[in-house]
Amino acid sequence: MFGWFKPQCPVDPAAKQWIEDRLHWLSKQFGRDIFTRRAMILPTSEFFPEQLDGTAEAVRRLLDQVCDYMDVSPDRVELDFFTNRNQLGLVNDAGKALPSGAAGLYEDQGDRRVIHLETNELSNLEAVIGTIAHELSHLRLMGEDRVSGDEFDNELLTDLTATFFGFGLFLGNHPRNWEGSYSKWPGTQLQCPEYMSLPMYAWVLCHSAWWRGQEKPEWTKYMSYDLRASFRQGMRYLRKTGDSKFAPPARRG
């Protein structure tokens, strides 16, 4: 009976292992302090003082701000826009929704890197910031030859990199997780999303709070209801079990 109240990790074992292993990998690539000590990026005027008015100039200034937070020189990045007119609402054989179009694209043209943003997405400031952070993560990974882009977890790792640099609230509040595009985690029968799911973002954010010694971080007030619920579940699990391969030094051993 008492087992009913046993805390549960918000993600399955395969996703849990992948997140913790990749957090170690990202720490070696960029330095762990970026994840554990830098300020969490918030959807406030303190971090983004200029409003997005839909003009190319305003989006460019927003891109430059995100570049700064992700240690990317804005001079390395060009901005372009496209409009996706193919919004068909497709489903797979199981009736699960398939992606209807990209919100952003990263293009490496050798001597220049281009971030393409979908114009229909520009009305949602939080979603635009998350998309920019995701595409800039492609630059930090593929553009700096840290990965080839052919890895099975290419998009997952890109989402995780943006979260590692402090943009987890933006992506976690607007996850691009389509059940219709699920595959399997290698060596398992567990479903593997192409992009990080909401519980996966919550589990990463739990580690950010855990490493900072924050039981109830002030930034949880910026979470969506569902993200906050998964985050609280994950924090209960970590407090009770300490079960993570990416644990603060005081919890190891």
N, C-alpha and C positions, 0 to 999 in steps of 0.2 A: 504494500500500500504506500509506504513512504517513498518508494522508488518513483512514484508519480511526480514528486517535486524535485527530482534530481535535475540540476541545470544541464541544459543541452547547448552544444555549439550550434550557431545559426547556419553553418555550412556543412556539407557532407565531407567525409574523410578525404576524398581525393582533392576537392577544392581547398580544404584546410591545409593539406600538405603542400599543394602548389603555392598558395599564398605565402606560407612561412618560408619555403625554400627560395622563392623569388624575392622576398624581402631581404634575405641574406645576400642574394646576388646583386640586387640594386644597391645595397649598402656598400658592397665592394666596388661597384661601378662609380657611384657618386658620393659616397661618404654617408655613414649612418646618421650623422647629425642633421642632415637635411630633413630626415623623417622624424627624428626624435626631439629636435631642439628648435627648429625654425617655427615661426608662427604659422598656425593654421590659416589658410587664406579664407576670408569670409566674404559673403555677399553684402558688403557694406560700403558706404562712401569712403571709409578710411582706406580701403584697399582699391576701390574703383570710384574715384571722385567724380568722374564725368559720366553723364547719362548717355545711353545709347539712343541716338535720335534717328537711326536708320541710314545716315549718310556714310559714304565710304570713308570719309575722314574720321568720323567718330569710331567706326569699326577698326580702322588702322591704329588709332590711339589705344583702343582696348587691346589689340594684338600686341602693341609695344609694351603695355603694362604686364601682360601675361608673360611675354618674353623675359622681362626683368625678373619676375618671380621664378622663372625656370632656368635662369642663368644662360639665356640665349641672347646674343647680340641682335637687336632688331634689324640691323643692316644685312643679316644673313637671310632674311625672310621677305618674300614678296607676297602680296595679298591679291586674291582674285575671287570673283563671285560667279556662281552658276545657279540656274533654276531647274529643279527637278520637276518635270511635268508628268512623270509616270507614277502616280499615286493610285495604284490599282487595288491595294488591299489583298494581296495574294496569300494563299494558305498552302501548306503541304498536304500530303496524303492523309495525315492524321488530323487535319483541320486546324493545325497550329499556324499562327500568323507568320509570314515571312517578311524580311525587311523590305520596306517600300522605297528606300532611297537613302543615300548617304547624306548626313548633315554637314560633313566636311571631308576633304581629301588632302593628302600630302603628296607632293610631287617633287622628286629630285631630278633636276635637269642638268646635273653635273656642275655647272658654274653658278647655279642659283637654285634656291629651294622655294617652292610656292605652296602657300596654304590657300585652298579653295573652300569657300564657305557658301552654303546653300541659302539663297535669299529668303525663302519662306521661314527659315529658322531665326531670323534676326529680330523678331518681336519679343523673344524671351531672353533677357539678359543673362540669367544664370545658365541656361542651356548653351548659349553662344560661348560663354567663358569656358564651360566644360569642353565643348567641341574644340576650341582653340588650344586648350591645354592638352587634349588628346592628340591633335595633329602635331603640335610642337614636340610631344613625346616621341612621335615617329622620327622627328629630326634628331632628338637626343639619342635614339637607339639606332635606327638604320642610317641616318645621316652622319653619324659619328662611328659607324662600322662596329657597333657593339653587338648587333644581330644582323642576320641576312634578310629578314622579312619572310623567310620560308618556314619558320618554326611553327609548330602546331598552335602555339599560344601567342602568336604575333599580336593580335588585337587585345587579347587578355593582358599581355605584358604591357602594352601601350596604355591601357586604362590604369593598370597598377602603377606605372611610372608617373602618370599625372597625379595620382593619389599620393604617391611617395613625395612629390614636390608640394603637397599641401592643398590639392584641388578636390579632395574626396567628397566634400559637401556638394560641390557643383555636379559632379558626375553621379554621386549616390542619390541625389534628389531627382535626377533625370537619367536613369540607366537606360541604355540601348540594348536591352536583353530580349531577344526574340526566340521563343521556344522552338519555333519552326526551323531554326538554324543550328539546333543542338547536335553535337556529335557525341563521342564517348571519350572520357579521360583515358589516355594510353594505359593499356594493361588492366582496365577495369570495365565494368558494365554500367558505370555511373555516368549520367549525362554531363556533358561538358559544354558550356555556353561559348559562343564566339566572342562575346563581350562580357565583362563582369556583371554579375547579377547584383541586385540590391543587398541580399545577405552577405555577399562577398565584400562589397564596399563596407558594410557594417563591421565585418570581422577585421578588416584592415584598420578602420578608424578606432576600433577597440585597442589595437596594438599601439596606435599613436597615443591614446590616452593613458594606457598602461605604462608605457615607457616614460611618460611625463609625470607619473604619479598622480593622475587626475581621476578621482572617483566619478565626479559628475562635472565634466568640462562645461564651461559656459557656452561653448560653441554648439552644444547639442540643441539649443533653442532654434538654430537655423536648419535643423533636419526636418524632413518631411515626417509625417506620422509613422509611416511604415519603416523608414530608415531608423528612426529613433527606437522603435520597438525592437528591431533586430539588434541594434547597438546595445540596448539594455540587456537583452538576452545574452549577448556575447560577453559583456562585462561581468554579469553574474557567473558565467561559466569560468572566466579567467580568474575571478576572485576566489572561487571555490576550488578550482583544480590546478590553476597555473599551467594548464596543458597547452604548451606551444613550443615549437622549435625555435621561435624568434622571441625569446623571453629576455626581460631585463636581467642584468647580472645577478641581482639579489634573489631572483627566482630560479636560477639555474642550479642543477645538481641534484 
